[in-house]
Amino acid sequence: MTTETRLLPRDEWHRLVGTEAEAAWPVFPEGTQVIVVEHDGVIVGCWSLLPVFHAECVWIAPDKRASGSVSRRLWQRMHALAREMGLKAFATSAMDDRIRHLLERHGASELPGRHFVVPVKESPSCRFHYSH
């Protein structure tokens, strides 16, 4: 019985079927790295590090929110910019149900869980333990 932790080469990403990355790996952007833990050649854990563009800090003046014109123009130009940059997708957040409905109406998929910003420390002195 052997346990190995390694970077999973792109040509093996199809092995992520059945993991949290199952639906995402086909659109992982260039530069993505996938770490796997394998027990006797079977993936028993994985974690992906990927460059993601995250659209944030959207704001519309309160007196312009009702018409929809400003939000429509922002939406259209953000998509044009993403296409110009060659992106397949970008992440964003919804701070209220109105925005969540807008995103869902336009085909956005909600990510599971709560999202955090993790600072990278000088030395890896922390211990990571996952229990569910």
KOLGU-4560 file (N, C-alpha, C; in nm, 3 decimals, padded with zeros to 5 digits):
<recs>
<n_xx: 00.084 n_yy: -00.118 n_zz: 00.000 ca_xx: 00.000 ca_yy: 00.000 ca_zz: 00.000 c_xx: 00.088 c_yy: 00.123 c_zz: 00.000 mol: A seq: 1 type: MET>
<n_xx: 00.065 n_yy: 00.209 n_zz: -00.100 ca_xx: 00.144 ca_yy: 00.331 ca_zz: -00.108 c_xx: 00.052 c_yy: 00.452 c_zz: -00.115 mol: A seq: 2 type: THR>
<n_xx: 00.099 n_yy: 00.560 n_zz: -00.055 ca_xx: 00.028 ca_yy: 00.687 ca_zz: -00.063 c_xx: 00.126 c_yy: 00.788 c_zz: -00.120 mol: A seq: 3 type: THR>
<n_xx: 00.080 n_yy: 00.861 n_zz: -00.220 ca_xx: 00.164 ca_yy: 00.959 ca_zz: -00.288 c_xx: 00.089 c_yy: 01.091 c_zz: -00.303 mol: A seq: 4 type: GLU>
<n_xx: 00.159 n_yy: 01.200 n_zz: -00.286 ca_xx: 00.105 ca_yy: 01.334 ca_zz: -00.311 c_xx: 00.184 c_yy: 01.392 c_zz: -00.427 mol: A seq: 5 type: THR>
<n_xx: 00.112 n_yy: 01.436 n_zz: -00.531 ca_xx: 00.182 ca_yy: 01.486 ca_zz: -00.650 c_xx: 00.095 c_yy: 01.584 c_zz: -00.728 mol: A seq: 6 type: ARG>
<n_xx: 00.160 n_yy: 01.653 n_zz: -00.823 ca_xx: 00.086 ca_yy: 01.734 ca_zz: -00.918 c_xx: 00.031 c_yy: 01.641 c_zz: -01.025 mol: A seq: 7 type: LEU>
<n_xx: -00.095 n_yy: 01.654 n_zz: -01.055 ca_xx: -00.159 ca_yy: 01.571 ca_zz: -01.155 c_xx: -00.140 c_yy: 01.636 c_zz: -01.292 mol: A seq: 8 type: LEU>
<n_xx: -00.074 n_yy: 01.569 n_zz: -01.386 ca_xx: -00.056 ca_yy: 01.629 ca_zz: -01.519 c_xx: -00.190 c_yy: 01.650 c_zz: -01.589 mol: A seq: 9 type: PRO>
<n_xx: -00.195 n_yy: 01.751 n_zz: -01.674 ca_xx: -00.317 ca_yy: 01.786 ca_zz: -01.747 c_xx: -00.378 c_yy: 01.665 c_zz: -01.818 mol: A seq: 10 type: ARG>
<n_xx: -00.295 n_yy: 01.580 n_zz: -01.874 ca_xx: -00.350 ca_yy: 01.466 ca_zz: -01.949 c_xx: -00.415 c_yy: 01.360 c_zz: -01.857 mol: A seq: 11 type: ASP>
<n_xx: -00.408 n_yy: 01.381 n_zz: -01.725 ca_xx: -00.475 ca_yy: 01.292 ca_zz: -01.631 c_xx: -00.594 c_yy: 01.359 c_zz: -01.561 mol: A seq: 12 type: GLU>
<n_xx: -00.626 n_yy: 01.482 n_zz: -01.598 ca_xx: -00.734 ca_yy: 01.554 ca_zz: -01.529 c_xx: -00.869 c_yy: 01.484 c_zz: -01.543 mol: A seq: 13 type: TRP>
<n_xx: -00.886 n_yy: 01.403 n_zz: -01.644 ca_xx: -01.012 ca_yy: 01.328 ca_zz: -01.658 c_xx: -01.035 c_yy: 01.238 c_zz: -01.536 mol: A seq: 14 type: HIS>
<n_xx: -00.930 n_yy: 01.208 n_zz: -01.464 ca_xx: -00.942 ca_yy: 01.125 ca_zz: -01.343 c_xx: -01.010 c_yy: 01.200 c_zz: -01.229 mol: A seq: 15 type: ARG>
<n_xx: -01.036 n_yy: 01.328 n_zz: -01.246 ca_xx: -01.102 ca_yy: 01.408 ca_zz: -01.143 c_xx: -01.253 c_yy: 01.388 c_zz: -01.140 mol: A seq: 16 type: LEU>
<n_xx: -01.306 n_yy: 01.311 n_zz: -01.234 ca_xx: -01.448 ca_yy: 01.277 ca_zz: -01.231 c_xx: -01.478 c_yy: 01.207 c_zz: -01.099 mol: A seq: 17 type: VAL>
<n_xx: -01.584 n_yy: 01.253 n_zz: -01.032 ca_xx: -01.619 ca_yy: 01.198 ca_zz: -00.902 c_xx: -01.566 c_yy: 01.281 c_zz: -00.786 mol: A seq: 18 type: GLY>
<n_xx: -01.491 n_yy: 01.388 n_zz: -00.817 ca_xx: -01.440 ca_yy: 01.478 ca_zz: -00.714 c_xx: -01.512 c_yy: 01.612 c_zz: -00.724 mol: A seq: 19 type: THR>
<n_xx: -01.481 n_yy: 01.704 n_zz: -00.635 ca_xx: -01.539 ca_yy: 01.839 ca_zz: -00.641 c_xx: -01.502 c_yy: 01.910 c_zz: -00.772 mol: A seq: 20 type: GLU>
<n_xx: -01.393 n_yy: 01.870 n_zz: -00.834 ca_xx: -01.345 ca_yy: 01.934 ca_zz: -00.958 c_xx: -01.409 c_yy: 01.875 c_zz: -01.083 mol: A seq: 21 type: ALA>
<n_xx: -01.498 n_yy: 01.779 n_zz: -01.067 ca_xx: -01.555 ca_yy: 01.707 ca_zz: -01.181 c_xx: -01.611 c_yy: 01.799 c_zz: -01.290 mol: A seq: 22 type: GLU>
<n_xx: -01.692 n_yy: 01.897 n_zz: -01.252 ca_xx: -01.754 ca_yy: 01.985 ca_zz: -01.352 c_xx: -01.662 c_yy: 02.098 c_zz: -01.395 mol: A seq: 23 type: ALA>
<n_xx: -01.561 n_yy: 02.128 n_zz: -01.316 ca_xx: -01.477 ca_yy: 02.244 ca_zz: -01.343 c_xx: -01.354 c_yy: 02.214 c_zz: -01.427 mol: A seq: 24 type: ALA>
<n_xx: -01.297 n_yy: 02.095 n_zz: -01.414 ca_xx: -01.168 ca_yy: 02.072 ca_zz: -01.478 c_xx: -01.168 c_yy: 02.093 c_zz: -01.629 mol: A seq: 25 type: TRP>
<n_xx: -01.277 n_yy: 02.067 n_zz: -01.701 ca_xx: -01.271 ca_yy: 02.090 ca_zz: -01.846 c_xx: -01.249 c_yy: 02.237 c_zz: -01.884 mol: A seq: 26 type: PRO>
<n_xx: -01.280 n_yy: 02.329 n_zz: -01.794 ca_xx: -01.262 ca_yy: 02.472 ca_zz: -01.826 c_xx: -01.155 c_yy: 02.538 c_zz: -01.738 mol: A seq: 27 type: VAL>
<n_xx: -01.073 n_yy: 02.456 n_zz: -01.670 ca_xx: -00.963 ca_yy: 02.515 ca_zz: -01.593 c_xx: -00.875 c_yy: 02.596 c_zz: -01.688 mol: A seq: 28 type: PHE>
<n_xx: -00.839 n_yy: 02.718 n_zz: -01.648 ca_xx: -00.755 ca_yy: 02.801 ca_zz: -01.735 c_xx: -00.610 c_yy: 02.753 c_zz: -01.738 mol: A seq: 29 type: PRO>
<n_xx: -00.539 n_yy: 02.799 n_zz: -01.838 ca_xx: -00.396 ca_yy: 02.772 ca_zz: -01.849 c_xx: -00.328 c_yy: 02.816 c_zz: -01.720 mol: A seq: 30 type: GLU>
<n_xx: -00.235 n_yy: 02.739 n_zz: -01.674 ca_xx: -00.165 ca_yy: 02.772 ca_zz: -01.552 c_xx: -00.219 c_yy: 02.703 c_zz: -01.428 mol: A seq: 31 type: GLY>
<n_xx: -00.332 n_yy: 02.633 n_zz: -01.443 ca_xx: -00.390 ca_yy: 02.561 ca_zz: -01.329 c_xx: -00.299 c_yy: 02.446 c_zz: -01.288 mol: A seq: 32 type: THR>
<n_xx: -00.289 n_yy: 02.424 n_zz: -01.159 ca_xx: -00.214 ca_yy: 02.311 ca_zz: -01.104 c_xx: -00.309 c_yy: 02.232 c_zz: -01.015 mol: A seq: 33 type: GLN>
<n_xx: -00.305 n_yy: 02.101 n_zz: -01.026 ca_xx: -00.392 ca_yy: 02.015 ca_zz: -00.947 c_xx: -00.304 c_yy: 01.923 c_zz: -00.863 mol: A seq: 34 type: VAL>
<n_xx: -00.323 n_yy: 01.930 n_zz: -00.732 ca_xx: -00.253 ca_yy: 01.842 ca_zz: -00.640 c_xx: -00.345 c_yy: 01.726 c_zz: -00.606 mol: A seq: 35 type: ILE>
<n_xx: -00.293 n_yy: 01.605 n_zz: -00.610 ca_xx: -00.372 ca_yy: 01.489 ca_zz: -00.571 c_xx: -00.296 c_yy: 01.409 c_zz: -00.466 mol: A seq: 36 type: VAL>
<n_xx: -00.374 n_yy: 01.341 n_zz: -00.384 ca_xx: -00.321 ca_yy: 01.238 ca_zz: -00.295 c_xx: -00.381 c_yy: 01.108 c_zz: -00.348 mol: A seq: 37 type: VAL>
<n_xx: -00.293 n_yy: 01.014 n_zz: -00.377 ca_xx: -00.336 ca_yy: 00.885 ca_zz: -00.430 c_xx: -00.298 c_yy: 00.774 c_zz: -00.332 mol: A seq: 38 type: GLU>
<n_xx: -00.390 n_yy: 00.685 n_zz: -00.312 ca_xx: -00.365 ca_yy: 00.567 ca_zz: -00.229 c_xx: -00.376 c_yy: 00.447 c_zz: -00.322 mol: A seq: 39 type: HIS>
<n_xx: -00.264 n_yy: 00.378 n_zz: -00.339 ca_xx: -00.257 ca_yy: 00.266 ca_zz: -00.432 c_xx: -00.308 c_yy: 00.305 c_zz: -00.571 mol: A seq: 40 type: ASP>
<n_xx: -00.273 n_yy: 00.425 n_zz: -00.615 ca_xx: -00.308 ca_yy: 00.472 ca_zz: -00.749 c_xx: -00.448 c_yy: 00.529 c_zz: -00.763 mol: A seq: 41 type: GLY>
<n_xx: -00.525 n_yy: 00.530 n_zz: -00.655 ca_xx: -00.662 ca_yy: 00.584 ca_zz: -00.658 c_xx: -00.661 c_yy: 00.722 c_zz: -00.593 mol: A seq: 42 type: VAL>
<n_xx: -00.719 n_yy: 00.820 n_zz: -00.660 ca_xx: -00.725 ca_yy: 00.955 ca_zz: -00.605 c_xx: -00.817 c_yy: 00.955 c_zz: -00.483 mol: A seq: 43 type: ILE>
<n_xx: -00.762 n_yy: 00.995 n_zz: -00.369 ca_xx: -00.840 ca_yy: 01.001 ca_zz: -00.246 c_xx: -00.851 c_yy: 01.145 c_zz: -00.195 mol: A seq: 44 type: VAL>
<n_xx: -00.786 n_yy: 01.237 n_zz: -00.263 ca_xx: -00.795 ca_yy: 01.378 ca_zz: -00.228 c_xx: -00.739 c_yy: 01.462 c_zz: -00.340 mol: A seq: 45 type: GLY>
<n_xx: -00.793 n_yy: 01.581 n_zz: -00.356 ca_xx: -00.739 ca_yy: 01.672 ca_zz: -00.457 c_xx: -00.768 c_yy: 01.816 c_zz: -00.417 mol: A seq: 46 type: CYS>
<n_xx: -00.685 n_yy: 01.905 n_zz: -00.468 ca_xx: -00.703 ca_yy: 02.048 ca_zz: -00.446 c_xx: -00.643 c_yy: 02.118 c_zz: -00.565 mol: A seq: 47 type: TRP>
<n_xx: -00.715 n_yy: 02.212 n_zz: -00.623 ca_xx: -00.671 ca_yy: 02.279 ca_zz: -00.745 c_xx: -00.637 c_yy: 02.424 c_zz: -00.719 mol: A seq: 48 type: SER>
<n_xx: -00.527 n_yy: 02.467 n_zz: -00.775 ca_xx: -00.484 ca_yy: 02.606 ca_zz: -00.767 c_xx: -00.492 c_yy: 02.662 c_zz: -00.909 mol: A seq: 49 type: LEU>
<n_xx: -00.583 n_yy: 02.757 n_zz: -00.928 ca_xx: -00.602 ca_yy: 02.808 ca_zz: -01.062 c_xx: -00.609 c_yy: 02.960 c_zz: -01.064 mol: A seq: 50 type: LEU>
<n_xx: -00.555 n_yy: 03.016 n_zz: -01.171 ca_xx: -00.568 ca_yy: 03.161 ca_zz: -01.186 c_xx: -00.712 c_yy: 03.193 c_zz: -01.227 mol: A seq: 51 type: PRO>
<n_xx: -00.777 n_yy: 03.277 n_zz: -01.150 ca_xx: -00.916 ca_yy: 03.310 ca_zz: -01.177 c_xx: -00.931 c_yy: 03.462 c_zz: -01.178 mol: A seq: 52 type: VAL>
<n_xx: -00.993 n_yy: 03.512 n_zz: -01.281 ca_xx: -01.029 ca_yy: 03.653 ca_zz: -01.279 c_xx: -01.159 c_yy: 03.664 c_zz: -01.201 mol: A seq: 53 type: PHE>
<n_xx: -01.161 n_yy: 03.759 n_zz: -01.110 ca_xx: -01.274 ca_yy: 03.776 ca_zz: -01.020 c_xx: -01.328 c_yy: 03.917 c_zz: -01.038 mol: A seq: 54 type: HIS>
<n_xx: -01.448 n_yy: 03.930 n_zz: -01.092 ca_xx: -01.510 ca_yy: 04.061 ca_zz: -01.113 c_xx: -01.577 c_yy: 04.104 c_zz: -00.983 mol: A seq: 55 type: ALA>
<n_xx: -01.535 n_yy: 04.215 n_zz: -00.930 ca_xx: -01.589 ca_yy: 04.261 ca_zz: -00.802 c_xx: -01.605 c_yy: 04.412 c_zz: -00.800 mol: A seq: 56 type: GLU>
<n_xx: -01.661 n_yy: 04.459 n_zz: -00.691 ca_xx: -01.680 ca_yy: 04.601 ca_zz: -00.662 c_xx: -01.773 c_yy: 04.671 c_zz: -00.760 mol: A seq: 57 type: CYS>
<n_xx: -01.872 n_yy: 04.598 n_zz: -00.812 ca_xx: -01.970 ca_yy: 04.662 ca_zz: -00.898 c_xx: -02.050 c_yy: 04.762 c_zz: -00.815 mol: A seq: 58 type: VAL>
<n_xx: -02.078 n_yy: 04.876 n_zz: -00.873 ca_xx: -02.154 ca_yy: 04.978 ca_zz: -00.802 c_xx: -02.235 c_yy: 05.056 c_zz: -00.905 mol: A seq: 59 type: TRP>
<n_xx: -02.358 n_yy: 05.090 n_zz: -00.869 ca_xx: -02.446 ca_yy: 05.174 ca_zz: -00.951 c_xx: -02.507 c_yy: 05.278 c_zz: -00.859 mol: A seq: 60 type: ILE>
<n_xx: -02.506 n_yy: 05.403 n_zz: -00.903 ca_xx: -02.562 ca_yy: 05.510 ca_zz: -00.822 c_xx: -02.707 c_yy: 05.476 c_zz: -00.786 mol: A seq: 61 type: ALA>
<n_xx: -02.745 n_yy: 05.501 n_zz: -00.662 ca_xx: -02.879 ca_yy: 05.465 ca_zz: -00.616 c_xx: -02.991 c_yy: 05.515 c_zz: -00.706 mol: A seq: 62 type: PRO>
<n_xx: -02.979 n_yy: 05.634 n_zz: -00.760 ca_xx: -03.087 ca_yy: 05.687 ca_zz: -00.843 c_xx: -03.089 c_yy: 05.628 c_zz: -00.984 mol: A seq: 63 type: ASP>
<n_xx: -02.991 n_yy: 05.542 n_zz: -01.018 ca_xx: -02.986 ca_yy: 05.479 ca_zz: -01.151 c_xx: -03.012 c_yy: 05.329 c_zz: -01.146 mol: A seq: 64 type: LYS>
<n_xx: -03.035 n_yy: 05.274 n_zz: -01.029 ca_xx: -03.050 ca_yy: 05.129 ca_zz: -01.012 c_xx: -03.181 c_yy: 05.074 c_zz: -01.068 mol: A seq: 65 type: ARG>
<n_xx: -03.285 n_yy: 05.149 n_zz: -01.066 ca_xx: -03.416 ca_yy: 05.098 ca_zz: -01.106 c_xx: -03.430 c_yy: 05.077 c_zz: -01.257 mol: A seq: 66 type: ALA>
<n_xx: -03.364 n_yy: 05.159 n_zz: -01.338 ca_xx: -03.387 ca_yy: 05.154 ca_zz: -01.482 c_xx: -03.326 c_yy: 05.032 c_zz: -01.549 mol: A seq: 67 type: SER>
<n_xx: -03.216 n_yy: 04.981 n_zz: -01.499 ca_xx: -03.150 ca_yy: 04.866 ca_zz: -01.561 c_xx: -03.051 c_yy: 04.902 c_zz: -01.669 mol: A seq: 68 type: GLY>
<n_xx: -03.051 n_yy: 05.025 n_zz: -01.716 ca_xx: -02.963 ca_yy: 05.065 ca_zz: -01.825 c_xx: -02.815 c_yy: 05.055 c_zz: -01.786 mol: A seq: 69 type: SER>
<n_xx: -02.782 n_yy: 05.105 n_zz: -01.667 ca_xx: -02.642 ca_yy: 05.103 ca_zz: -01.624 c_xx: -02.595 c_yy: 04.960 c_zz: -01.602 mol: A seq: 70 type: VAL>
<n_xx: -02.678 n_yy: 04.878 n_zz: -01.536 ca_xx: -02.638 ca_yy: 04.739 ca_zz: -01.511 c_xx: -02.623 c_yy: 04.663 c_zz: -01.643 mol: A seq: 71 type: SER>
<n_xx: -02.710 n_yy: 04.687 n_zz: -01.737 ca_xx: -02.702 ca_yy: 04.621 ca_zz: -01.867 c_xx: -02.573 c_yy: 04.660 c_zz: -01.939 mol: A seq: 72 type: ARG>
<n_xx: -02.539 n_yy: 04.789 n_zz: -01.935 ca_xx: -02.416 ca_yy: 04.835 ca_zz: -02.001 c_xx: -02.291 c_yy: 04.777 c_zz: -01.934 mol: A seq: 73 type: ARG>
<n_xx: -02.292 n_yy: 04.771 n_zz: -01.800 ca_xx: -02.179 ca_yy: 04.711 ca_zz: -01.729 c_xx: -02.166 c_yy: 04.563 c_zz: -01.764 mol: A seq: 74 type: LEU>
<n_xx: -02.280 n_yy: 04.492 n_zz: -01.763 ca_xx: -02.282 ca_yy: 04.349 ca_zz: -01.795 c_xx: -02.225 c_yy: 04.323 c_zz: -01.934 mol: A seq: 75 type: TRP>
<n_xx: -02.274 n_yy: 04.398 n_zz: -02.032 ca_xx: -02.230 ca_yy: 04.378 ca_zz: -02.171 c_xx: -02.082 c_yy: 04.407 c_zz: -02.188 mol: A seq: 76 type: GLN>
<n_xx: -02.034 n_yy: 04.514 n_zz: -02.126 ca_xx: -01.893 ca_yy: 04.549 ca_zz: -02.142 c_xx: -01.802 c_yy: 04.454 c_zz: -02.065 mol: A seq: 77 type: ARG>
<n_xx: -01.847 n_yy: 04.403 n_zz: -01.949 ca_xx: -01.767 ca_yy: 04.305 ca_zz: -01.875 c_xx: -01.750 c_yy: 04.179 c_zz: -01.959 mol: A seq: 78 type: MET>
<n_xx: -01.859 n_yy: 04.134 n_zz: -02.022 ca_xx: -01.849 ca_yy: 04.015 ca_zz: -02.107 c_xx: -01.759 c_yy: 04.040 c_zz: -02.228 mol: A seq: 79 type: HIS>
<n_xx: -01.770 n_yy: 04.156 n_zz: -02.287 ca_xx: -01.683 ca_yy: 04.189 ca_zz: -02.401 c_xx: -01.537 c_yy: 04.188 c_zz: -02.357 mol: A seq: 80 type: ALA>
<n_xx: -01.508 n_yy: 04.247 n_zz: -02.242 ca_xx: -01.371 ca_yy: 04.248 ca_zz: -02.190 c_xx: -01.322 c_yy: 04.106 c_zz: -02.165 mol: A seq: 81 type: LEU>
<n_xx: -01.405 n_yy: 04.022 n_zz: -02.104 ca_xx: -01.366 ca_yy: 03.883 ca_zz: -02.078 c_xx: -01.336 c_yy: 03.810 c_zz: -02.209 mol: A seq: 82 type: ALA>
<n_xx: -01.420 n_yy: 03.831 n_zz: -02.311 ca_xx: -01.395 ca_yy: 03.769 ca_zz: -02.442 c_xx: -01.264 c_yy: 03.820 c_zz: -02.502 mol: A seq: 83 type: ARG>
<n_xx: -01.240 n_yy: 03.951 n_zz: -02.494 ca_xx: -01.116 ca_yy: 04.010 ca_zz: -02.547 c_xx: -00.994 c_yy: 03.950 c_zz: -02.480 mol: A seq: 84 type: GLU>
<n_xx: -01.007 n_yy: 03.917 n_zz: -02.353 ca_xx: -00.896 ca_yy: 03.860 ca_zz: -02.277 c_xx: -00.884 c_yy: 03.709 c_zz: -02.298 mol: A seq: 85 type: MET>
<n_xx: -00.977 n_yy: 03.650 n_zz: -02.372 ca_xx: -00.973 ca_yy: 03.507 ca_zz: -02.400 c_xx: -01.020 c_yy: 03.420 c_zz: -02.285 mol: A seq: 86 type: GLY>
<n_xx: -01.097 n_yy: 03.477 n_zz: -02.193 ca_xx: -01.144 ca_yy: 03.402 ca_zz: -02.077 c_xx: -01.261 c_yy: 03.311 c_zz: -02.116 mol: A seq: 87 type: LEU>
<n_xx: -01.268 n_yy: 03.197 n_zz: -02.052 ca_xx: -01.383 ca_yy: 03.107 ca_zz: -02.067 c_xx: -01.487 c_yy: 03.136 c_zz: -01.961 mol: A seq: 88 type: LYS>
<n_xx: -01.444 n_yy: 03.195 n_zz: -01.851 ca_xx: -01.534 ca_yy: 03.226 ca_zz: -01.739 c_xx: -01.464 c_yy: 03.323 c_zz: -01.646 mol: A seq: 89 type: ALA>
<n_xx: -01.540 n_yy: 03.383 n_zz: -01.557 ca_xx: -01.483 ca_yy: 03.462 ca_zz: -01.450 c_xx: -01.573 c_yy: 03.446 c_zz: -01.329 mol: A seq: 90 type: PHE>
<n_xx: -01.519 n_yy: 03.474 n_zz: -01.213 ca_xx: -01.595 ca_yy: 03.460 ca_zz: -01.089 c_xx: -01.646 c_yy: 03.596 c_zz: -01.045 mol: A seq: 91 type: ALA>
<n_xx: -01.755 n_yy: 03.595 n_zz: -00.973 ca_xx: -01.809 ca_yy: 03.717 ca_zz: -00.912 c_xx: -01.892 c_yy: 03.675 c_zz: -00.792 mol: A seq: 92 type: THR>
<n_xx: -01.943 n_yy: 03.770 n_zz: -00.719 ca_xx: -02.026 ca_yy: 03.736 ca_zz: -00.604 c_xx: -02.155 c_yy: 03.815 c_zz: -00.610 mol: A seq: 93 type: SER>
<n_xx: -02.254 n_yy: 03.764 n_zz: -00.541 ca_xx: -02.384 ca_yy: 03.831 ca_zz: -00.530 c_xx: -02.404 c_yy: 03.868 c_zz: -00.384 mol: A seq: 94 type: ALA>
<n_xx: -02.418 n_yy: 03.996 n_zz: -00.359 ca_xx: -02.435 ca_yy: 04.042 ca_zz: -00.222 c_xx: -02.581 c_yy: 04.047 c_zz: -00.180 mol: A seq: 95 type: MET>
<n_xx: -02.672 n_yy: 04.026 n_zz: -00.276 ca_xx: -02.814 ca_yy: 04.022 ca_zz: -00.243 c_xx: -02.887 c_yy: 03.934 c_zz: -00.345 mol: A seq: 96 type: ASP>
<n_xx: -03.013 n_yy: 03.904 n_zz: -00.318 ca_xx: -03.090 ca_yy: 03.816 ca_zz: -00.405 c_xx: -03.114 c_yy: 03.876 c_zz: -00.543 mol: A seq: 97 type: ASP>
<n_xx: -03.124 n_yy: 04.007 n_zz: -00.552 ca_xx: -03.144 ca_yy: 04.071 ca_zz: -00.682 c_xx: -03.029 c_yy: 04.039 c_zz: -00.776 mol: A seq: 98 type: ARG>
<n_xx: -02.906 n_yy: 04.049 n_zz: -00.726 ca_xx: -02.789 ca_yy: 04.019 ca_zz: -00.808 c_xx: -02.780 c_yy: 03.869 c_zz: -00.834 mol: A seq: 99 type: ILE>
<n_xx: -02.812 n_yy: 03.788 n_zz: -00.734 ca_xx: -02.809 ca_yy: 03.643 ca_zz: -00.752 c_xx: -02.905 c_yy: 03.602 c_zz: -00.865 mol: A seq: 100 type: ARG>
<n_xx: -03.024 n_yy: 03.659 n_zz: -00.865 ca_xx: -03.121 ca_yy: 03.628 ca_zz: -00.972 c_xx: -03.069 c_yy: 03.672 c_zz: -01.108 mol: A seq: 101 type: HIS>
<n_xx: -03.007 n_yy: 03.789 n_zz: -01.114 ca_xx: -02.950 ca_yy: 03.837 ca_zz: -01.239 c_xx: -02.844 c_yy: 03.740 c_zz: -01.290 mol: A seq: 102 type: LEU>
<n_xx: -02.754 n_yy: 03.698 n_zz: -01.202 ca_xx: -02.648 ca_yy: 03.606 ca_zz: -01.241 c_xx: -02.705 c_yy: 03.473 c_zz: -01.288 mol: A seq: 103 type: LEU>
<n_xx: -02.800 n_yy: 03.419 n_zz: -01.214 ca_xx: -02.861 ca_yy: 03.291 ca_zz: -01.252 c_xx: -02.933 c_yy: 03.303 c_zz: -01.386 mol: A seq: 104 type: GLU>
<n_xx: -03.002 n_yy: 03.415 n_zz: -01.409 ca_xx: -03.074 ca_yy: 03.437 ca_zz: -01.534 c_xx: -02.978 c_yy: 03.437 c_zz: -01.654 mol: A seq: 105 type: ARG>
<n_xx: -02.854 n_yy: 03.475 n_zz: -01.629 ca_xx: -02.755 ca_yy: 03.480 ca_zz: -01.736 c_xx: -02.665 c_yy: 03.357 c_zz: -01.739 mol: A seq: 106 type: HIS>
<n_xx: -02.707 n_yy: 03.249 n_zz: -01.671 ca_xx: -02.636 ca_yy: 03.123 ca_zz: -01.681 c_xx: -02.522 c_yy: 03.103 c_zz: -01.583 mol: A seq: 107 type: GLY>
<n_xx: -02.507 n_yy: 03.190 n_zz: -01.485 ca_xx: -02.401 ca_yy: 03.173 ca_zz: -01.386 c_xx: -02.436 c_yy: 03.057 c_zz: -01.293 mol: A seq: 108 type: ALA>
<n_xx: -02.334 n_yy: 02.987 n_zz: -01.247 ca_xx: -02.352 ca_yy: 02.877 ca_zz: -01.153 c_xx: -02.297 c_yy: 02.918 c_zz: -01.018 mol: A seq: 109 type: SER>
<n_xx: -02.377 n_yy: 02.896 n_zz: -00.915 ca_xx: -02.331 ca_yy: 02.930 ca_zz: -00.780 c_xx: -02.227 c_yy: 02.829 c_zz: -00.734 mol: A seq: 110 type: GLU>
<n_xx: -02.119 n_yy: 02.879 n_zz: -00.677 ca_xx: -02.016 ca_yy: 02.792 ca_zz: -00.623 c_xx: -02.059 c_yy: 02.745 c_zz: -00.485 mol: A seq: 111 type: LEU>
<n_xx: -02.025 n_yy: 02.622 n_zz: -00.451 ca_xx: -02.061 ca_yy: 02.572 ca_zz: -00.318 c_xx: -01.970 c_yy: 02.631 c_zz: -00.210 mol: A seq: 112 type: PRO>
<n_xx: -02.018 n_yy: 02.632 n_zz: -00.090 ca_xx: -01.936 ca_yy: 02.671 ca_zz: 00.023 c_xx: -01.921 c_yy: 02.821 c_zz: 00.040 mol: A seq: 113 type: GLY>
<n_xx: -01.844 n_yy: 02.856 n_zz: 00.141 ca_xx: -01.810 ca_yy: 02.995 ca_zz: 00.167 c_xx: -01.670 c_yy: 03.018 c_zz: 00.115 mol: A seq: 114 type: ARG>
<n_xx: -01.643 n_yy: 03.133 n_zz: 00.064 ca_xx: -01.515 ca_yy: 03.160 ca_zz: 00.001 c_xx: -01.431 c_yy: 03.254 c_zz: 00.086 mol: A seq: 115 type: HIS>
<n_xx: -01.301 n_yy: 03.228 n_zz: 00.086 ca_xx: -01.209 ca_yy: 03.300 ca_zz: 00.172 c_xx: -01.087 c_yy: 03.343 c_zz: 00.093 mol: A seq: 116 type: PHE>
<n_xx: -01.019 n_yy: 03.445 n_zz: 00.139 ca_xx: -00.889 ca_yy: 03.484 ca_zz: 00.087 c_xx: -00.786 c_yy: 03.429 c_zz: 00.185 mol: A seq: 117 type: VAL>
<n_xx: -00.693 n_yy: 03.351 n_zz: 00.135 ca_xx: -00.592 ca_yy: 03.287 ca_zz: 00.219 c_xx: -00.457 c_yy: 03.356 c_zz: 00.197 mol: A seq: 118 type: VAL>
<n_xx: -00.402 n_yy: 03.419 n_zz: 00.301 ca_xx: -00.270 ca_yy: 03.478 ca_zz: 00.284 c_xx: -00.165 c_yy: 03.368 c_zz: 00.277 mol: A seq: 119 type: PRO>
<n_xx: -00.066 n_yy: 03.388 n_zz: 00.193 ca_xx: 00.043 ca_yy: 03.292 ca_zz: 00.180 c_xx: 00.154 c_yy: 03.337 c_zz: 00.275 mol: A seq: 120 type: VAL>
<n_xx: 00.186 n_yy: 03.251 n_zz: 00.369 ca_xx: 00.285 ca_yy: 03.284 ca_zz: 00.471 c_xx: 00.425 c_yy: 03.248 c_zz: 00.425 mol: A seq: 121 type: LYS>
<n_xx: 00.524 n_yy: 03.310 n_zz: 00.488 ca_xx: 00.664 ca_yy: 03.286 ca_zz: 00.454 c_xx: 00.703 c_yy: 03.140 c_zz: 00.468 mol: A seq: 122 type: GLU>
<n_xx: 00.663 n_yy: 03.077 n_zz: 00.580 ca_xx: 00.697 ca_yy: 02.936 ca_zz: 00.599 c_xx: 00.569 c_yy: 02.859 c_zz: 00.629 mol: A seq: 123 type: SER>
<n_xx: 00.559 n_yy: 02.739 n_zz: 00.575 ca_xx: 00.438 ca_yy: 02.659 ca_zz: 00.596 c_xx: 00.434 c_yy: 02.596 c_zz: 00.734 mol: A seq: 124 type: PRO>
<n_xx: 00.408 n_yy: 02.678 n_zz: 00.835 ca_xx: 00.408 ca_yy: 02.627 ca_zz: 00.972 c_xx: 00.270 c_yy: 02.584 c_zz: 01.019 mol: A seq: 125 type: SER>
<n_xx: 00.168 n_yy: 02.609 n_zz: 00.937 ca_xx: 00.034 ca_yy: 02.570 ca_zz: 00.980 c_xx: 00.004 c_yy: 02.427 c_zz: 00.941 mol: A seq: 126 type: CYS>
<n_xx: -00.084 n_yy: 02.364 n_zz: 01.016 ca_xx: -00.127 ca_yy: 02.228 ca_zz: 00.987 c_xx: -00.267 c_yy: 02.234 c_zz: 00.928 mol: A seq: 127 type: ARG>
<n_xx: -00.289 n_yy: 02.158 n_zz: 00.824 ca_xx: -00.418 ca_yy: 02.155 ca_zz: 00.759 c_xx: -00.483 c_yy: 02.021 c_zz: 00.787 mol: A seq: 128 type: PHE>
<n_xx: -00.604 n_yy: 02.025 n_zz: 00.838 ca_xx: -00.678 ca_yy: 01.902 ca_zz: 00.866 c_xx: -00.820 c_yy: 01.920 c_zz: 00.817 mol: A seq: 129 type: HIS>
<n_xx: -00.867 n_yy: 01.830 n_zz: 00.739 ca_xx: -01.003 ca_yy: 01.836 ca_zz: 00.687 c_xx: -01.085 c_yy: 01.727 c_zz: 00.750 mol: A seq: 130 type: TYR>
<n_xx: -01.195 n_yy: 01.766 n_zz: 00.808 ca_xx: -01.291 ca_yy: 01.667 ca_zz: 00.856 c_xx: -01.428 c_yy: 01.713 c_zz: 00.819 mol: A seq: 131 type: SER>
<n_xx: -01.510 n_yy: 01.625 n_zz: 00.778 ca_xx: -01.644 ca_yy: 01.662 ca_zz: 00.732 c_xx: -01.747 c_yy: 01.578 c_zz: 00.801 mol: A seq: 132 type: HIS>
</recs>
